[in-house]
Amino acid sequence: MIKEFKVNIPQSELDDLNYRIKKVRWPDEIKNSDWKYGTSLSYIKTLAGYWLEEFDWRIIEKEINSFPNFIAEVDGNQIHFLHIKSKKKKATPLIITHGWPGSFLEMLKIIPYLTESEDMAFDLVIPSIIGFGFSKKPRENGSDYGFNADLWHKLMLKLGYKRYGLQGGDIGAGISIKIAQKYPESVIGLHLNYISDSYEPYFKENESIDTHIVKFRKYTQMWNEQEGAYALVHSTKPLSLAYGLNDSPIGLCAWILEKFKAWSDNNGAIENSFTKQELLANVTLYWFTQTIHSSIRMYHEIGNNPLKFGKNDFVKTPVGFARFPKEIPLPPRDYIEKGFNLIHWTEMPRGGHFPALEQPKLLADDIIRFFKKLK
């Protein structure tokens, strides 16, 4: 069953949010520490003032509702998604999947570039991962890459798309990879802008590993020691963290913003990559849907089933990769090629972990170039 959906948050919830922002208890801060210990206190105080005085959720609602929104029930799971059909003839179906700490809102800026392109146009399906946004929260274990991959495939079939393209970054990359592995006959091509550091291609027994791959693994380990504590908490004790984040909008905002600052191509100033409106729209979505726990809990699920390829897991589907310079650690190209049929690789001039929001035209142009090759 698929039904139309409109966002309409009750005014009482907006009032409650504003009340909680006003009642925040600010922590102390080391003088001139800026973002060294986490989200800058001075910046988030400024943002809190903007949240109260200038940010208007109703504008965000209006933008969301300007696109066709739906809720589909698949195997008892309610999936929220946008479905934007191109007016161009012979448009290619493409499902685009977000990650954490993002949401489907990341993809709004990329929509016109892909649906209105004269070179190659797409019918877009932009879902919210189970436990994110307006999709239903899972109540049982098992909501990992493969679980969501099954739901996405069944959703595309429900929409009448027997063959379709895939695009994803962050968690969305893992889900897209699993679709390509499980349903290769349905996938036209797979375009990625990220791959998890849990990715490990198949190695034969006693097969040697190149020195630069060993260096990459050491670098990733060092990065995780310095920047990856959040993921360790998410994958081990997410509920303990969620009590605070689900109860404090400022706490929630600080936890999410720190990643948008650290993982984007902003030259030290977060608003070089995102507007206050964009940042707060995403945080406010997490707040109203109360999905911080269900979203971060997914780290535990995917930790149980990481992207470690077996002998028969090679992705035969044509794969394109857009490498953005400020992305978090990515495997070397030849390491990716060991597990994927990589036919397209682009070194991007700028951008980071959130390219659909940071550099929507650059990402869209690369998606179009890749899928044009497959024609």
Secondary structure as UniProt FT lines:
FT   STRAND          2..4
FT   HELIX           11..22
FT   TURN            31..32
FT   TURN            34..37
FT   HELIX           41..53
FT   HELIX           57..65
FT   STRAND          69..74
FT   TURN            75..76
FT   STRAND          77..84
FT   TURN            89..90
FT   STRAND          92..97
FT   HELIX           104..110
FT   HELIX           111..115
FT   STRAND          122..127
FT   TURN            130..131
FT   TURN            133..134
FT   HELIX           145..158
FT   TURN            159..160
FT   STRAND          164..168
FT   HELIX           171..182
FT   HELIX           184..186
FT   STRAND          187..192
FT   TURN            197..198
FT   TURN            205..206
FT   HELIX           211..227
FT   HELIX           229..236
FT   HELIX           238..247
FT   HELIX           249..262
FT   TURN            267..268
FT   HELIX           270..272
FT   HELIX           276..289
FT   HELIX           292..296
FT   HELIX           298..304
FT   TURN            311..312
FT   STRAND          315..323
FT   TURN            325..326
FT   HELIX           333..337
FT   TURN            338..339
FT   STRAND          340..347
FT   HELIX           355..358
FT   HELIX           360..373
//
